[in-house]
Amino acid sequence: MYYSYIRTNSLFIDSMAKKKLSGFKRFVLPHLKNKYVVTLLVFTVWLSFFDRNDFIIQHQYNSKLRELKKELKYYNSEIERSKRDYEALMTNPKNLEKFAREHYYMKKDNEDIFVIVKEDKNSKALADRR
């Protein structure tokens, strides 16, 4: 009796699987026999995975584009800052003199320049070890 229950239960499961598979066969197989559907399917797979502009490459291009746009925004802001600094230097002679003295160590004829460099704690510790 136990054996017959298992056998009927497995037959029931097999018949359910066949019904599901037969529904799949009824829907998909007629479409796969159509040469246009097969061509479209092959074309889609080819473009998606094997073409030189596949999905992975497109994602990489988009990532690179976002990165370049960020860099463009940064460099445009730096250009604007440099233009403002340039205008400030060219409109006021005192600012120009201050800039020249600080960055290029320029001096008047009767002046001497002394450059004082502050040491870090790290460089001082390294000097003590030697």
Contacts in CASP RR format, 6 or more apart in sequence:
PFRMAT RR
TARGET T0000
AUTHOR 0000-0000-0000
METHOD contacts of the structure
MODEL  1
MYYSYIRTNSLFIDSMAKKKLSGFKRFVLPHLKNKYVVTLLVFTVWLSFF
DRNDFIIQHQYNSKLRELKKELKYYNSEIERSKRDYEALMTNPKNLEKFA
REHYYMKKDNEDIFVIVKEDKNSKALADRR
31 37 0 8 1.000
32 38 0 8 1.000
47 53 0 8 1.000
47 54 0 8 1.000
48 54 0 8 1.000
48 55 0 8 1.000
49 55 0 8 1.000
88 95 0 8 1.000
89 95 0 8 1.000
89 96 0 8 1.000
89 99 0 8 1.000
90 96 0 8 1.000
100 106 0 8 1.000
101 107 0 8 1.000
105 113 0 8 1.000
105 115 0 8 1.000
107 113 0 8 1.000
119 127 0 8 1.000
END
